[in-house]
Amino acid sequence: MTTYAIDFFDPTGHLIDVTMSIASPIAGQTVSMCAWIPGSYMIREFARCVTALSARQNDCTVSAVKLDKQSWRIDCVAGVPLEITYRVYAWDRSVRTNYFDASRGFVNPAALLLRDDEQAHAPCSLRLAPPKFDAADAWKCATAMSARAIDARGFGEYFAADFDELIDHPIECAAFDEFTFTAGDVQHRFVVSGRHRGDLERLQRDTQKICQAHIDFFHGKDGVARPPFDRYLFQLHVVDEGYGGLEHR
């Protein structure tokens, strides 16, 4: 299993720290970062935002050699736990990458997490630490990723069946507004971050009708209308200028 820990490190510098732990690496282990994100069909070159990377094994530093624009080889010993730490610059307000300041932290794992090239199909776990700066005391976390052990605010441990599943669950952290509703006997959560004066009661009522209509149309067989998922999340970020959306698993 590959384990990741995300730390919202520096809101002023827009820096997120990541620790990647590989329980049983191979000799000359390689890791890489996606150049793309599911649902957005362009090369994005996310590795350009990695500002530092180092590796340790048995409390000793091991060499990390960059092989190309998005891949690294770690000169490690096989079978001994390996820890890779790196820092990512997060200052893109789009729906495709990462954004972090004192008001909000948004993570698209495809643009943040390195892949274990030898075990991409193995289970993964993700630990999301609560930010430590004062402005984040009211932050909550919203993601559709499967939770293993989280607190009331949503921080804690999550898991995924493999790397492809892991990177297809964006994470919104902020003092956001939210509401829930049920459609097709499934709970839907809707979070709204950013400054707004929206009518959330109307948004809740209208969105529930839209979701129920879609579920009835596509899954209303034999009088039973239930979608093929057990939870659904909408993440809406309100901005003064900007547009766009991205679908996820």
N, C-alpha and C positions, 0 to 999 in steps of 0.2 A: 504493500500500500504506500502511496505517496501522500504526504501530509503537507498542507500549506497553512501558514499563519500570516494574516494581514494586519498591519499596524498603521493607523493613520498618524504618521509621525510628525509632520511639520506643515500646518495649514498655511503659514505665510509663504513658505517655499514651495507649497503644493507637492509635497513629497510623501509617497506611500512606501513603507518598508514591507518586504515580503521575505519570509523564511520558508524554504522548501526542504523537506526532509524525506530522504529515500532510505527505506529500511535496509534494502539489500541491493546495492548498486553492482554493476559489473565493473571490471577494470576498464578505465578509459570511458566512463559513463558520459553520455551526451545528453544535453537538454536543449530545448529550442522554444522560441516564442512564435505564436501564430503571426502570419502576415495578413490575415483576413479575419473576418468575423461572420458567423453564420447569419444569413439573411441579407448581407450587404456585399454585393458581388464585385468588389474591387480590391486590389492589393493596397494594404494600409501601412505596412512597415512599422508595427507596434514596437519592435525592439529598439527603435531609435530613441525611445523615451527611457530606456534603462541607463541610469547614470553611474552605477557602480555594481560590481558583482564579485563575490568571494566565496570560497568553499572551505569547510573544515571536516576533518575526520579524526576521531580519537583525540579531540581537542587540539589538533595540529592543523595548520593551514596547508591546503593542497593547491596545486596550480590549477587555474581555470583559464583555458585558452579559447579565444574567440575564433571559430572556424570560418564563419561567414557573417552576413548581416544579421542573422537571427539565431545562430547556433553556437554552443559552447561545448568543449570537451573538458571534463574534470579528470585530472590525473590521480585517480583514487585507487584504493585497494578493493578488490571484489569482496562482497559479502559483509562489509563493515558499514554501519549506518553513516550516511553522508548528509551534511547540512549545507545548503546553499543559501546565502543571503544576498539580496540585491535591493536596489532603490529605484523607484519609478517616478518620473515627473508626470503629474496629473493635472493638466490645465487645458482641457478640451471640453467645451460645453455640449458637444454633439452627443447623439445617442449611441455612438459606436465605440467610444474609448473611455478614458477615466477623467474624473474631475474632482478636485479637492481644495477647499478653502475652509474658512471658519464657519461658513453657513451650511455646507453640504459636502458629502462625500459620495461619489457615484463610481461604481466599479463594474466594468465589463470584464469578466475573468479572461476572455480571449485576448484582451489587450494588457493583461497584468500578470498572468500565471505562466510559468515555464512548464513545458511538457517533458515528462520522463520518456525519452524516445524508446526505451527498452520495454516499458510497461504502460503504454498509453491506454490499454484496454483493462487495466487493473482498477480496483476501487480507489477512490480518493476521499480525503477528508479535508475540511477547511475550518480553521479557527479564526473568528473575527473578533478582535479585541475592542472593547469600548474605548473611544478616544479619550485622552487624558486632559485635554485643554478645557478651560472653564466653559467656553461657548458651546461645547458639545454635551453639556450635562443633560440637556433635554432631547438629545438625538435618539431616534429609534432606527431600527433596521427593517427593511422590507425586501424579501427575496422569495422566489418560489422554490428555491433549492430545498431538498429534504433536510429537516432539522434533526439533530441527534440529542443535543443538550444545550438549550438556549435559555436566556433569562427573559424577564417580562418585556424588555426593550427589543429583544430579537438578537442580541449579541451572544456569541457562544460558538458551538460546533455544528457544522453541517456536513453532509456527505453526498457522494454521487457514485453511480455504478462504474463510471469510467471518465476519462478526460473529456470526451465529447459532450457528455452530459454536464460535467462541471462547468465548462465554459459557456454553456447556453442559459445561464441563470444570472442576469445582472442584479446588482445589489445597490439599493438606495439607502443612504444613511443621512438623516436630517431630522429637524423638529417639524416633520411634515404633518399635514392634515390627512385624515383618512376616514373611510367608512367601509362597511361591508354589506353585502346583500346575498341572497340565495337565488340561483337560477339552475334549473335542472337538478335540484336537490344537492347542489355543490356550492360551497361558500366561495364568493368572489370578494377580493380585497382591492380597494382602490386608494392609492396614496397620491397626494398632491403636494409637491414641494415647490418652493419659490413664493414670491410675494403675489398675492391675488385677492380679489374680492368676489370670488366665484360663488354661485348659489349651489352649495354642495348637496342640499336636499333635492333640488331639481336634477342635478347630475346623477345622483344615486338612483332616482326614480326612472330617468330616461335610460341610463345604462342597463339597469336591470331588465327593462322591457326589450331592449335591443338584444341582450344576451339570451334571454328566454326565447325570443323569436328565432334566433339562429339555432339554438339547441333543438327547438321543436321541428325546424325545417330539416336539419341534417341528421337528427338522432331520434326523431319521434316515431319509431317503429313499434307496432303492436301496442300502441297506447302508452309506451314507456319512453320518456324523453330524458335521457341522462348522457352527458358528454363523456368522452374517454379520458377524463382526468379527475382527480379528487380535490383539486384546489386551482384557483386562477388568480393572477395578480395583474393589476394595471398600475403602471408607474407613469405619472404625469409630472413633468417639470415645466413650470410656467416661466417663460423668459420674456424680456421686452422685445427682443428681435430674435427670430429663429423659428425653425419649423423642422418637422421630420418625425419619423417613427421607425421602430424596428420590432419585428416579431421574433419571439423566442419559443423554446420548447414549453 
